[in-house]
Amino acid sequence: MSSGGHKTSSIARPKAAARTRTHGSPKKRRPASKPAAKAGKATSTKKSVDKRDDSRFADFTRPIPVEKQLVRGWGKRRVIGIGAVVISAAFIAALFVLPLQAWLRQRDDLASKREQLAALQTANAELAHEVQQLQTPEGIEQAAREEIGYVQRGEIRFTVLDAPDAPITMPGGWPYDTIAQIITIRTASSSTP
């Protein structure tokens, strides 16, 4: 099975391909015949090379020959590396930063909703108390007096209205102009909420 110039671990590589260098010309071959004293050492080296070739990750760890490399040159590799860093940063932002911002926003929304809930519960408690008062005869009478002006026999109803503010008329001159300005400022500040 071949995929884009890389061979899988199930197919054995030829010895010539294993000896090619990744950059430049192939290595020089060693002579096939070894002296008798070094024969044991040569077979152990061959076993370690064969063992490395048979491993699962042999295709990933073995250098790729220059003629089979997909990207040649350091400039292109740097561009690919920068692109990988940008993609990794976007992936990390999508996994960690954006959910963290959403969590913080939801936490603030939850706090404001809890405040609204407390205000509504207070209003509901006041309304429940008013309903309890309206279920008694005294509460009904008080509500009738406040809402429709109910009066029992023998009672006289007086309506007292708040007196309007009296106009401030002061004579012109030195101390009165300053006092008129102070009064104007105080009435303006008290009328605004």
C-alpha positions in Angstrom: 0.0 0.0 0.0 1.5 3.3 -1.0 0.2 6.8 0.0 1.9 9.8 -1.6 5.4 8.4 -1.6 5.3 7.1 1.9 5.2 3.4 2.3 3.3 1.7 5.1 5.0 -0.5 7.7 3.4 -3.6 6.2 5.6 -3.4 3.0 9.3 -3.9 3.5 11.5 -1.1 2.1 14.4 -1.9 -0.2 17.8 -1.6 1.4 18.8 1.1 -1.1 15.9 3.4 -0.1 16.7 3.0 3.6 20.3 4.1 2.9 19.4 7.3 1.0 20.1 10.6 2.7 17.4 13.2 3.2 19.5 16.1 1.9 22.1 15.4 -0.7 23.5 12.3 -2.3 23.1 8.7 -1.0 25.5 7.4 1.6 28.4 5.3 0.4 27.7 1.6 0.7 29.8 -0.6 2.9 31.4 -3.6 1.5 29.3 -6.7 1.7 32.0 -9.0 3.1 33.2 -8.4 6.7 36.2 -9.8 8.4 35.6 -12.7 10.6 36.3 -10.8 13.8 33.7 -8.2 13.1 31.0 -10.6 11.8 29.2 -10.8 15.1 29.1 -7.1 15.4 27.7 -6.7 11.9 24.9 -9.1 12.5 23.9 -7.3 15.7 23.8 -4.0 13.8 21.7 -5.6 11.1 19.2 -6.9 13.7 18.8 -3.4 15.2 18.3 -1.9 11.8 15.7 -4.6 10.9 14.0 -4.1 14.3 13.8 -0.4 13.7 12.3 -0.9 10.2 9.7 -3.3 11.6 8.4 -0.9 14.2 5.0 0.8 13.9 6.4 4.2 13.6 9.2 3.5 11.2 7.5 5.5 8.4 7.2 8.5 10.8 10.7 8.4 12.2 12.7 7.6 9.1 13.9 10.6 7.2 12.2 11.3 3.8 14.4 11.5 0.8 14.7 14.9 -0.8 13.1 13.8 -4.1 10.0 12.6 -2.2 9.5 15.6 0.0 6.3 17.5 -0.6 7.6 20.9 0.6 11.2 21.8 -0.3 13.0 24.8 1.1 13.0 26.5 4.5 10.9 29.4 3.4 7.9 27.3 2.5 8.3 25.3 5.6 8.3 28.4 7.7 5.1 29.6 6.0 3.5 26.2 6.7 4.7 26.4 10.3 3.3 29.9 10.8 0.0 28.7 9.3 -0.1 25.8 11.7 0.5 28.1 14.6 -2.3 30.4 13.5 -4.7 27.5 13.1 -3.6 26.1 16.5 -4.2 29.6 18.1 -7.6 29.8 16.5 -8.5 26.3 17.7 -7.4 27.1 21.3 -9.4 30.4 21.2 -12.4 28.5 20.0 -12.1 25.9 22.7 -11.1 28.1 25.7 -11.3 31.8 25.2 -14.8 32.1 23.6 -16.5 29.8 26.1 -14.8 31.6 29.0 -16.2 35.0 27.7 -19.6 33.4 27.3 -19.4 32.0 30.9 -18.5 35.4 32.3 -21.3 37.1 30.4 -23.8 34.5 31.6 -22.5 34.9 35.2 -23.2 38.7 35.0 -26.6 38.0 33.5 -27.4 35.6 36.2 -26.5 38.1 38.9 -28.8 40.7 37.4 -31.6 38.2 37.0 -31.2 37.3 40.7 -31.6 40.9 41.6 -34.7 41.2 39.5 -36.1 38.0 41.1 -35.5 39.4 44.6 -37.3 42.7 43.7 -40.2 40.7 42.2 -40.4 38.5 45.3 -40.6 41.5 47.5 -43.4 43.0 45.4 -45.2 39.7 45.5 -44.9 39.6 49.3 -46.3 43.1 49.5 -49.2 42.2 47.2 -49.9 39.1 49.2 -50.1 41.1 52.4 -52.5 43.6 50.8 -54.7 40.7 49.6 -54.8 39.4 53.2 -55.8 42.9 54.4 -58.5 43.1 51.8 -60.1 39.9 53.0 -60.9 41.5 56.4 -63.8 43.9 56.9 -61.4 46.6 58.2 -59.2 46.3 55.1 -62.2 46.5 52.8 -63.4 49.7 54.6 -60.0 51.3 54.4 -59.7 50.5 50.7 -63.1 51.9 50.0 -62.2 55.2 51.9 -59.0 55.6 50.0 -60.2 54.6 46.5 -63.7 55.9 46.2 -64.1 58.2 49.2 -66.5 56.1 51.2 -68.0 57.8 54.3 -70.1 56.2 57.0 -73.3 57.8 58.3 -72.6 60.8 60.6 -69.1 61.3 59.2 -68.1 64.5 57.3 -65.5 64.2 54.6 -63.0 67.0 54.2 -60.7 67.1 51.3 -57.5 69.0 51.9 -55.4 69.9 48.9 -51.7 70.7 49.1 -51.2 74.5 48.9 -49.3 75.6 45.8 -45.9 77.2 46.3 -46.2 80.9 46.9 -44.5 83.0 44.4 -41.3 84.6 45.5 -41.4 88.3 45.0 -38.5 90.2 46.3 -37.4 93.7 45.8 -34.4 94.3 43.5 -31.1 95.2 45.0 -28.0 93.7 46.5 -29.0 91.2 49.1 -32.3 90.2 47.5 -30.8 89.2 44.1 -28.4 86.7 45.7 -31.2 85.3 47.9 -33.5 84.9 44.8 -30.7 83.0 43.0 -30.2 80.6 45.9 -33.9 79.9 46.2 -34.2 79.3 42.4 -31.3 76.8 42.6 -32.7 75.0 45.6 -36.2 74.6 44.1 -34.7 73.4 40.8 -32.5 70.8 42.6 -35.4 69.6 44.9 -37.8 69.2 41.9 -35.5 66.9 39.9 -35.3 63.3 41.1 
